[in-house]
């Protein structure tokens, strides 16, 4: 994966990549799109009346936001409401979804077809060998057929497709894929219709390694470069019906180049390919094989969605030391609840707490700090979250550090085991977890940038249960409310940028931590309750956001490599909009 491109590195100057006028235009366009596409009629009218970043807008936001938050709290959780009972849900209970579900809500098969302009695909597909696979036969028959074709062909490309698809569907997919072939590409793949034509399988512009361990993110339709497949030994018989997944895992390990085509194409996998009895055991097997090749010790079991592998790794031995860093200013009631849950539930042994006191004045707080068995680091001065956390990390001598909000309550007892097993991997820089709010709604399941950084929430803005939403996966960023990293990694990055005093500092850290060999990983297996905005309220300075936008050219050239290209998140609604 290429590192995210920064626009402020030359001399670390404050020279903006966009003018102030362009910044206002971008914000106005974003908020305007949200109102027009996902807002209610009254939101559209209010938006026109209040304008963007006006005095009347700021006054209305100050008094109106608490009211909107109140109504959001009143709605019931769509699923997993038992999380509030402090019991994490992992891979053992399959989830059921209605086949009639539409996702995103504006999607239709007719809409997707309009983006496939075959008239513009002036290419010849003579240099392709097509292999039709019948998944009703034993997997060994299909694997022998594709290996035989791989051995015999003199073509450059291999196209594996479903035998039950029509000639027109296969020809359409092949032509569309071949039109996007490049000299460096080893695999060219596209989105696919899947078993529910109203909720297709959307894919990313990248093939991230940890997500690929969880499920087959490439799928079909796909064009495979013959020479590259021969170089890694072809298809493996022991992989069963996950033989393509196994191939993509080995190609990924061999640094093959994957290219995604942002179209929903037919001729993908048949409905049978998504049935548990057909695919789960083989998916787990190829994930186990991939872990073994990496010399990662762990276990694999079927996930909560068919075709999803739930993989967990053993905790490093001896246990690395971990410091949990908790900033606070007074609110000792929150701190006590947070620490009580950590002490009563945490099963990890080699851990400690560092409390960061940002000018607490209440007698109860000062008395607790004076008597606490944990280290208390004074952090005087105006509230600067990045500066406070950096000071805490500088006082740590542990192998790993966890930033933790004081308004969180632990749910998962073995949370540190699960997080450190991922954070200890050489190719992982930062690990994040799942947060639910105090009312049982999923509040954070990674941060996606589409087109602006937003918390992904399957209880609201991503109301779709699929392999992506339930997987351990690579992500653009995770929230600093619970974020684990090696202390050495933190130091090498210079910590959080203290110029981003209040907001976006955690996302910025994640962006800077990623390179062609380092990733940020989200795990749904670790869950905490987060009492939203209980500690510092709703501080959200525009200055921080604008600095962040200029640095990474948000709303401009920035593209999230770990989120489907075809999806656009505006407010609480997800839209289908290939771009």
C-alpha positions as CSV (number, residue, x, y, z in Angstrom):
1,X,0.0,0.0,0.0
2,X,1.4,3.5,-0.8
3,X,1.7,5.8,2.1
4,X,-0.9,8.6,2.3
5,X,0.4,11.7,0.6
6,X,0.9,14.8,2.7
7,X,0.8,18.3,1.4
8,X,2.7,20.1,4.2
9,X,6.0,18.4,4.4
10,X,8.2,20.9,2.7
11,X,9.7,22.9,5.6
12,X,6.6,21.9,7.7
13,X,5.2,25.2,6.7
14,X,1.6,26.3,7.2
15,X,1.3,27.1,3.5
16,X,-2.2,25.9,2.6
17,X,-2.7,23.4,-0.2
18,X,-6.0,25.3,-0.8
19,X,-7.0,28.9,-0.3
20,X,-9.4,30.0,2.5
21,X,-12.0,30.6,-0.2
22,X,-11.6,27.1,-1.6
23,X,-11.8,25.7,1.9
24,X,-15.1,27.4,2.5
25,X,-16.3,26.1,-0.9
26,X,-15.4,22.5,0.0
27,X,-17.2,22.7,3.3
28,X,-20.3,24.3,1.7
29,X,-20.3,21.6,-1.0
30,X,-20.0,18.8,1.6
31,X,-22.8,20.1,3.9
32,X,-24.9,20.9,0.9
33,X,-24.6,17.4,-0.4
34,X,-25.6,16.0,3.0
35,X,-28.7,18.2,3.2
36,X,-29.8,17.4,-0.4
37,X,-29.1,13.7,-0.4
38,X,-29.5,12.5,3.2
39,X,-31.3,15.3,5.0
40,X,-35.0,15.7,5.8
41,X,-37.1,18.4,4.1
42,X,-36.8,20.6,7.2
43,X,-33.0,20.2,7.2
44,X,-32.8,21.4,3.7
45,X,-34.9,24.4,4.4
46,X,-32.9,25.2,7.6
47,X,-29.7,24.8,5.7
48,X,-30.7,27.4,3.2
49,X,-31.7,29.8,5.9
50,X,-28.7,29.4,8.2
51,X,-26.0,29.2,5.5
52,X,-22.5,27.7,6.1
53,X,-20.2,28.8,9.0
54,X,-22.3,31.9,9.7
55,X,-23.1,33.4,13.1
56,X,-26.7,32.2,13.0
57,X,-25.5,28.7,12.0
58,X,-23.1,28.5,15.0
59,X,-25.9,29.7,17.4
60,X,-28.4,27.2,16.0
61,X,-25.7,24.4,16.2
62,X,-24.9,25.2,19.8
63,X,-28.5,24.9,21.0
64,X,-29.9,22.4,18.4
65,X,-27.2,19.8,18.6
66,X,-28.2,18.6,22.2
67,X,-31.8,18.2,21.0
68,X,-30.8,16.1,18.0
69,X,-28.5,14.0,20.2
70,X,-31.4,13.4,22.6
71,X,-33.6,12.0,19.9
72,X,-30.8,9.8,18.6
73,X,-30.5,8.3,22.1
74,X,-34.2,7.5,22.2
75,X,-34.1,5.2,19.1
76,X,-33.6,1.5,19.8
77,X,-30.4,-0.3,18.8
78,X,-30.8,-2.3,15.6
79,X,-28.8,-5.2,16.8
80,X,-26.6,-6.5,19.5
81,X,-28.4,-4.5,22.2
82,X,-27.1,-7.1,24.7
83,X,-23.6,-5.5,24.4
84,X,-24.7,-3.1,27.1
85,X,-24.8,-6.0,29.4
86,X,-21.0,-6.2,29.3
87,X,-20.7,-9.4,27.2
88,X,-18.8,-9.3,24.0
89,X,-20.2,-11.1,20.9
90,X,-17.6,-12.9,18.7
91,X,-17.8,-15.4,15.9
92,X,-20.0,-18.2,17.2
93,X,-23.5,-16.8,16.5
94,X,-24.5,-16.5,12.9
95,X,-26.3,-13.3,11.9
96,X,-29.3,-13.3,9.7
97,X,-30.3,-10.6,7.2
98,X,-33.3,-10.3,5.0
99,X,-32.6,-11.1,1.4
100,X,-34.8,-8.2,0.4
101,X,-32.5,-5.6,2.1
102,X,-31.3,-2.8,-0.2
103,X,-27.8,-1.4,0.4
104,X,-27.0,1.3,-0.2
105,X,-30.6,2.6,-0.1
106,X,-30.4,4.3,-3.5
107,X,-29.0,1.2,-5.3
108,X,-30.7,-0.7,-8.1
109,X,-29.4,-3.2,-10.7
110,X,-30.6,-0.9,-13.4
111,X,-28.7,2.0,-11.9
112,X,-25.4,0.0,-11.9
113,X,-25.9,-1.1,-15.5
114,X,-25.9,2.5,-16.7
115,X,-22.2,2.8,-15.6
116,X,-21.1,-0.1,-17.8
117,X,-20.5,1.6,-21.1
118,X,-19.5,-1.3,-23.4
119,X,-19.4,1.0,-26.4
120,X,-16.3,2.7,-24.9
121,X,-14.5,-0.6,-24.4
122,X,-12.6,-0.8,-27.7
123,X,-10.4,-3.8,-26.8
124,X,-9.9,-7.3,-28.0
125,X,-10.1,-10.2,-25.5
126,X,-8.4,-12.7,-27.7
127,X,-5.4,-12.9,-25.3
128,X,-7.7,-14.5,-22.6
129,X,-8.4,-18.1,-21.7
130,X,-11.8,-18.5,-20.1
131,X,-12.5,-21.3,-17.6
132,X,-16.0,-22.0,-16.5
133,X,-16.4,-23.4,-13.0
134,X,-19.4,-25.5,-11.8
135,X,-19.6,-25.3,-8.0
136,X,-22.1,-28.1,-7.9
137,X,-19.3,-30.5,-8.6
138,X,-16.5,-31.4,-6.1
139,X,-14.0,-28.7,-5.7
140,X,-11.2,-31.0,-6.9
141,X,-12.8,-31.1,-10.3
142,X,-12.8,-27.3,-10.6
143,X,-9.2,-27.0,-9.3
144,X,-8.0,-29.6,-11.8
145,X,-9.7,-27.8,-14.6
146,X,-8.2,-24.3,-13.8
147,X,-4.8,-25.8,-13.3
148,X,-5.0,-27.7,-16.6
149,X,-6.1,-24.5,-18.4
150,X,-3.2,-22.6,-16.7
151,X,-0.7,-25.2,-17.9
152,X,-2.0,-25.4,-21.5
153,X,-2.7,-21.8,-22.3
154,X,-0.5,-19.5,-24.3
155,X,-2.7,-16.5,-23.4
156,X,-1.6,-13.7,-21.1
157,X,-4.8,-13.8,-19.0
158,X,-7.0,-16.4,-17.3
159,X,-10.7,-15.6,-16.7
160,X,-12.4,-17.8,-14.2
161,X,-16.2,-17.5,-14.2
162,X,-19.4,-19.3,-13.1
163,X,-20.8,-21.9,-15.5
164,X,-24.4,-20.9,-14.7
165,X,-24.0,-17.3,-16.0
166,X,-25.2,-16.4,-19.5
167,X,-22.8,-15.8,-22.4
168,X,-23.8,-12.2,-22.4
169,X,-23.0,-11.8,-18.7
170,X,-19.6,-13.4,-19.1
171,X,-18.8,-11.4,-22.2
172,X,-19.8,-8.2,-20.5
173,X,-17.6,-8.8,-17.4
174,X,-14.6,-9.9,-19.4
175,X,-14.8,-6.9,-21.7
176,X,-15.2,-4.5,-18.8
177,X,-12.3,-6.0,-16.9
178,X,-10.0,-6.3,-19.9
179,X,-10.6,-2.6,-20.7
180,X,-8.8,-1.8,-17.3
181,X,-5.8,-4.0,-17.8
182,X,-2.4,-2.4,-17.3
183,X,1.1,-3.7,-17.8
184,X,1.9,-3.9,-14.1
185,X,-1.4,-5.5,-13.0
186,X,-1.5,-9.1,-11.9
187,X,-5.2,-9.3,-11.0
188,X,-8.0,-7.1,-12.3
189,X,-11.2,-7.5,-10.3
190,X,-14.6,-5.7,-9.9
191,X,-17.6,-5.4,-7.6
192,X,-20.0,-8.3,-8.0
193,X,-23.8,-8.8,-7.8
194,X,-23.6,-11.4,-5.0
195,X,-26.6,-13.5,-3.8
196,X,-28.7,-10.4,-3.2
197,X,-28.9,-8.3,-6.4
198,X,-30.2,-5.3,-4.4
199,X,-27.1,-5.3,-2.1
200,X,-24.0,-6.1,-4.2
201,X,-20.6,-6.9,-2.9
202,X,-18.6,-3.7,-3.0
203,X,-14.8,-3.8,-2.9
204,X,-11.9,-1.5,-2.3
205,X,-9.2,0.0,-4.5
206,X,-6.6,-2.1,-2.5
207,X,-6.3,-5.6,-1.3
208,X,-5.2,-5.1,2.3
209,X,-3.5,-8.2,3.9
210,X,-5.3,-8.5,7.2
211,X,-8.7,-8.0,5.6
212,X,-7.8,-10.6,3.1
213,X,-7.1,-13.1,5.9
214,X,-10.7,-12.5,7.1
215,X,-12.5,-13.1,3.7
216,X,-12.0,-13.2,0.0
217,X,-12.1,-9.5,-0.8
218,X,-11.3,-10.1,-4.5
219,X,-13.9,-12.7,-5.4
220,X,-15.1,-12.7,-9.0
221,X,-15.2,-11.6,-11.7
222,X,-11.4,-11.3,-12.0
223,X,-8.7,-11.5,-14.6
224,X,-5.5,-13.3,-13.6
225,X,-2.1,-12.9,-15.2
226,X,-1.0,-16.4,-16.2
227,X,2.7,-15.8,-15.7
228,X,2.2,-14.6,-12.2
229,X,0.0,-17.5,-11.2
230,X,2.5,-20.0,-12.6
231,X,5.3,-18.3,-10.7
232,X,3.6,-19.0,-7.3
233,X,2.6,-22.6,-8.2
234,X,-0.9,-22.3,-9.5
235,X,-4.1,-23.3,-7.6
236,X,-3.8,-25.5,-4.5
237,X,-6.0,-28.6,-4.3
238,X,-6.2,-28.6,-0.5
239,X,-7.9,-25.2,-0.6
240,X,-11.2,-26.7,-1.6
241,X,-13.8,-24.1,-2.7
242,X,-11.7,-21.4,-1.3
243,X,-9.0,-22.1,-3.9
244,X,-9.3,-18.6,-5.3
245,X,-9.1,-17.0,-1.8
246,X,-6.0,-19.1,-1.2
247,X,-4.5,-17.9,-4.5
248,X,-5.1,-14.2,-3.6
249,X,-3.5,-14.7,-0.2
250,X,-0.4,-16.1,-1.8
251,X,-0.4,-13.4,-4.5
252,X,-0.6,-10.8,-1.8
253,X,2.3,-12.3,0.0
254,X,4.3,-12.2,-3.3
255,X,3.6,-8.5,-3.7
256,X,1.3,-9.0,-6.7
257,X,-0.4,-5.9,-8.1
258,X,-4.2,-5.9,-7.8
259,X,-6.4,-3.4,-9.7
260,X,-10.0,-2.8,-8.8
261,X,-12.6,-1.8,-11.4
262,X,-15.3,0.4,-9.9
263,X,-18.2,-1.4,-11.6
264,X,-20.8,-3.9,-10.4
265,X,-20.3,-6.7,-12.9
266,X,-22.2,-10.0,-13.5
267,X,-20.5,-13.4,-13.8
268,X,-19.3,-13.4,-10.2
269,X,-19.8,-16.2,-7.8
270,X,-23.1,-18.2,-7.7
271,X,-25.4,-18.2,-4.7
272,X,-24.1,-21.6,-3.7
273,X,-20.6,-20.1,-3.2
274,X,-21.9,-18.0,-0.2
275,X,-23.6,-20.9,1.7
276,X,-22.0,-21.9,5.0
277,X,-21.8,-25.6,4.3
278,X,-20.1,-24.9,1.0
279,X,-17.5,-22.3,1.9
280,X,-16.9,-21.9,5.7
281,X,-14.6,-24.9,6.3
282,X,-12.5,-24.2,3.3
283,X,-12.2,-20.5,4.1
284,X,-11.0,-21.3,7.6
285,X,-8.5,-23.8,6.1
286,X,-6.9,-21.3,3.7
287,X,-6.7,-18.7,6.5
288,X,-4.9,-21.2,8.7
289,X,-2.5,-22.0,5.9
290,X,-1.8,-18.3,5.5
291,X,-1.2,-17.8,9.2
292,X,1.2,-20.8,9.1
293,X,3.2,-19.3,6.2
294,X,3.6,-16.1,8.2
295,X,4.6,-18.1,11.3
296,X,1.7,-16.5,13.2
297,X,0.3,-18.7,15.9
298,X,-3.4,-18.5,16.4
299,X,-6.8,-20.1,15.8
300,X,-9.5,-19.8,13.1
301,X,-13.2,-20.4,13.2
302,X,-16.2,-19.6,11.0
303,X,-17.3,-16.0,11.4
304,X,-20.8,-14.6,11.9
305,X,-21.3,-14.2,8.2
306,X,-20.8,-17.1,5.8
307,X,-17.4,-17.0,4.1
308,X,-15.9,-15.0,6.9
309,X,-12.9,-16.4,8.9
310,X,-12.7,-15.2,12.5
311,X,-8.9,-15.4,13.2
312,X,-7.3,-14.7,16.5
313,X,-3.6,-14.7,17.4
314,X,-1.8,-16.0,20.5
315,X,-0.5,-13.4,22.9
316,X,3.2,-12.8,22.7
317,X,5.3,-14.5,25.4
318,X,6.5,-13.2,27.7
319,X,3.7,-10.7,27.9
320,X,4.8,-7.3,26.8
321,X,4.3,-4.5,29.2
322,X,1.3,-2.2,28.5
323,X,0.5,1.3,29.9
324,X,-3.1,2.4,29.7
325,X,-3.0,6.2,29.4
326,X,-6.2,8.0,30.6
327,X,-6.4,11.8,30.4
328,X,-8.9,13.7,32.6
329,X,-9.8,17.0,34.1
330,X,-11.8,16.3,37.2
331,X,-14.8,14.1,36.4
332,X,-13.5,11.6,38.9
333,X,-16.8,9.8,38.7
334,X,-16.0,8.8,35.1
335,X,-12.4,7.9,36.0
336,X,-13.5,5.7,38.9
337,X,-16.0,3.8,36.7
338,X,-13.4,3.4,34.0
339,X,-10.7,2.1,36.3
340,X,-13.1,-0.2,38.2
341,X,-14.0,-1.9,35.0
342,X,-10.4,-2.3,34.0
343,X,-9.4,-3.7,37.4
344,X,-12.4,-6.1,37.7
345,X,-12.4,-7.4,34.1
346,X,-8.9,-7.2,32.6
347,X,-7.4,-10.7,32.4
348,X,-4.0,-9.5,31.1
349,X,-1.3,-9.5,33.7
350,X,1.5,-7.1,32.7
351,X,-0.3,-3.7,32.5
352,X,-0.5,-0.5,34.4
353,X,-2.4,2.9,34.3
354,X,-1.0,6.4,33.8
355,X,-3.5,9.2,34.7
356,X,-3.0,12.5,33.1
357,X,-4.3,15.4,35.2
358,X,-5.2,18.5,33.1
359,X,-5.6,21.1,35.9
360,X,-8.2,19.3,38.0
361,X,-9.5,21.5,40.8
362,X,-12.3,19.6,42.5
363,X,-11.3,18.3,46.0
364,X,-12.5,14.8,45.2
365,X,-10.2,14.7,42.2
366,X,-7.2,16.0,44.1
367,X,-7.7,13.6,47.0
368,X,-8.0,10.6,44.6
369,X,-4.8,11.6,42.7
370,X,-2.9,12.0,46.0
371,X,-3.9,8.5,47.2
372,X,-4.0,6.6,43.8
373,X,-1.7,3.6,43.4
374,X,-1.3,4.6,39.8
375,X,1.1,7.2,38.4
376,X,-0.4,10.6,38.0
377,X,1.3,13.0,35.5
378,X,0.4,16.7,35.8
379,X,-0.5,18.2,32.4
380,X,-1.1,21.9,33.1
381,X,-2.4,24.5,30.6
382,X,-5.2,25.0,28.2
383,X,-6.9,21.8,26.9
384,X,-4.7,20.2,24.2
385,X,-5.5,16.6,23.9
386,X,-2.5,15.8,21.7
387,X,-0.1,17.5,24.0
388,X,-1.6,15.8,27.1
389,X,-1.4,12.4,25.6
390,X,2.1,12.9,24.3
391,X,3.2,13.9,27.8
392,X,1.7,10.7,29.1
393,X,3.4,8.5,26.6
394,X,6.7,10.3,27.3
395,X,6.4,9.1,30.9
396,X,5.8,5.5,29.9
397,X,8.5,2.9,29.8
398,X,6.2,0.1,28.6
399,X,6.5,-1.8,25.4
400,X,3.0,-0.7,24.3
401,X,0.7,2.2,25.1
402,X,-3.1,2.4,25.0
403,X,-4.8,5.8,24.8
404,X,-8.2,5.4,26.6
405,X,-10.9,8.0,27.2
406,X,-12.0,8.4,30.8
407,X,-15.6,8.0,29.8
408,X,-15.2,4.4,28.6
409,X,-16.3,1.2,30.3
410,X,-14.6,-2.1,29.4
411,X,-16.7,-5.0,28.1
412,X,-14.2,-7.5,26.8
413,X,-12.1,-9.1,29.6
414,X,-9.2,-10.2,27.3
415,X,-9.1,-6.9,25.5
416,X,-5.4,-6.4,26.0
417,X,-4.5,-10.0,24.8
418,X,-6.5,-9.5,21.6
419,X,-5.2,-6.0,20.9
420,X,-1.5,-6.7,21.6
421,X,-1.5,-9.9,19.6
422,X,-2.3,-7.7,16.6
423,X,-0.2,-4.7,17.6
424,X,2.9,-6.9,18.0
425,X,2.8,-7.9,14.4
426,X,5.7,-6.3,12.4
427,X,3.3,-4.9,9.8
428,X,0.8,-3.3,12.2
429,X,1.3,0.2,13.6
430,X,-1.9,0.9,15.4
431,X,-4.9,-1.2,16.6
432,X,-8.4,0.0,17.4
433,X,-11.6,-1.5,18.8
434,X,-15.4,-1.3,18.7
435,X,-17.2,1.3,20.8
436,X,-20.9,1.3,21.7
437,X,-22.5,4.3,23.3
438,X,-24.2,4.3,26.7
439,X,-27.5,3.6,25.0
440,X,-26.3,0.4,23.2
441,X,-25.8,1.9,19.7
442,X,-22.6,1.0,17.9
443,X,-20.7,4.3,17.8
444,X,-17.3,3.4,16.3
445,X,-16.3,0.5,14.0
446,X,-13.3,2.2,12.4
447,X,-13.1,5.5,10.6
448,X,-13.7,5.8,6.9
449,X,-13.0,8.7,4.6
450,X,-15.8,8.9,2.1
451,X,-15.3,11.8,1.4
452,X,-14.7,13.1,5.0
453,X,-13.5,11.1,8.0
454,X,-16.5,9.7,9.8
455,X,-17.1,6.9,12.3
456,X,-18.5,3.8,10.6
457,X,-21.6,2.5,12.6
458,X,-23.6,-0.5,11.5
459,X,-26.4,0.7,13.8
460,X,-26.9,3.8,11.7
461,X,-24.8,4.9,8.7
462,X,-23.8,1.4,7.5
463,X,-27.0,-0.6,8.2
464,X,-25.8,-3.7,6.5
465,X,-24.4,-7.0,7.9
466,X,-21.7,-8.3,5.6
467,X,-18.2,-9.7,5.6
468,X,-16.7,-6.3,5.6
469,X,-18.5,-4.9,8.6
470,X,-17.9,-8.0,10.8
471,X,-14.2,-8.6,9.9
472,X,-10.9,-7.9,11.5
473,X,-9.6,-5.5,8.8
474,X,-7.2,-2.9,7.7
475,X,-8.6,0.7,8.0
476,X,-7.7,4.3,7.3
477,X,-7.9,5.2,11.0
478,X,-9.3,4.3,14.4
479,X,-10.4,6.6,17.2
480,X,-8.0,7.7,19.9
481,X,-10.7,6.9,22.5
482,X,-9.1,3.4,22.5
483,X,-6.0,3.1,20.4
484,X,-2.9,0.8,20.9
485,X,0.6,1.3,19.5
486,X,4.1,0.3,20.2
487,X,5.7,3.0,22.3
488,X,8.6,3.0,19.9
489,X,6.3,3.6,17.0
490,X,4.7,6.5,18.8
491,X,8.1,8.0,19.4
492,X,9.2,7.5,15.8
493,X,6.2,9.4,14.6
494,X,6.8,12.3,17.1
495,X,3.5,11.4,18.7
496,X,0.3,13.3,18.0
497,X,0.6,16.7,16.2
498,X,0.0,19.2,19.0
499,X,-1.1,21.8,16.5
500,X,-4.2,19.6,16.1
501,X,-5.1,20.4,19.7
502,X,-8.6,19.1,20.1
503,X,-9.7,17.0,17.1
504,X,-8.4,15.0,14.1
505,X,-5.1,14.3,16.0
506,X,-5.9,10.6,16.4
507,X,-6.8,10.2,12.7
508,X,-3.7,12.2,11.6
509,X,-1.6,9.9,13.7
510,X,-3.1,6.9,12.0
511,X,-2.4,8.4,8.5
512,X,1.2,9.2,9.4
513,X,1.7,5.7,10.8
514,X,0.9,3.9,7.6
515,X,3.3,3.1,4.8
516,X,3.9,0.5,2.2
517,X,4.5,-2.0,5.0
518,X,2.6,-0.7,8.1
519,X,-1.1,-0.8,8.6
520,X,-3.8,0.3,11.1
521,X,-6.1,-2.6,12.1
522,X,-9.6,-2.6,13.5
523,X,-10.8,-5.6,15.5
524,X,-14.5,-6.0,16.3
525,X,-13.6,-8.5,19.1
526,X,-12.7,-5.8,21.6
527,X,-15.7,-3.8,22.7
528,X,-16.1,-0.9,25.2
529,X,-19.0,1.3,26.2
530,X,-18.3,5.0,25.5
531,X,-20.3,7.7,27.3
532,X,-20.2,10.1,24.3
533,X,-19.1,13.6,25.1
534,X,-19.4,13.1,28.8
535,X,-15.9,14.4,29.6
536,X,-15.1,17.5,27.5
537,X,-18.4,18.0,25.8
538,X,-18.5,18.8,22.1
539,X,-15.3,20.7,21.5
540,X,-14.7,20.8,17.7
541,X,-12.6,23.7,16.5
542,X,-12.8,24.4,12.8
543,X,-9.1,25.4,12.9
544,X,-8.1,21.8,13.6
545,X,-10.3,20.4,10.9
546,X,-9.1,22.9,8.3
547,X,-5.4,22.1,9.1
548,X,-6.1,18.4,8.8
549,X,-8.0,18.9,5.5
550,X,-5.1,21.0,4.0
551,X,-2.5,18.4,5.1
552,X,-4.2,15.4,3.5
553,X,-6.2,17.2,0.8
554,X,-9.6,15.9,2.1
555,X,-12.5,16.5,-0.3
556,X,-9.8,16.6,-3.0
557,X,-7.3,13.9,-4.0
558,X,-7.5,11.8,-0.8
559,X,-9.1,8.4,-1.4
560,X,-9.6,5.8,1.3
561,X,-7.9,2.6,0.1
562,X,-9.8,0.4,2.6
563,X,-13.4,1.4,1.9
564,X,-15.5,0.7,-1.2
565,X,-14.9,3.2,-4.0
566,X,-18.6,3.1,-5.0
567,X,-19.9,4.2,-1.6
568,X,-20.4,7.8,-0.4
569,X,-21.2,8.5,3.2
570,X,-23.2,11.7,3.8
571,X,-24.4,12.2,7.4
572,X,-26.3,9.1,8.4
573,X,-26.9,7.7,4.8
574,X,-24.8,5.6,2.5
575,X,-25.1,6.2,-1.2
576,X,-24.1,4.3,-4.4
577,X,-22.1,6.8,-6.4
578,X,-19.2,5.4,-8.5
579,X,-16.7,8.1,-9.1
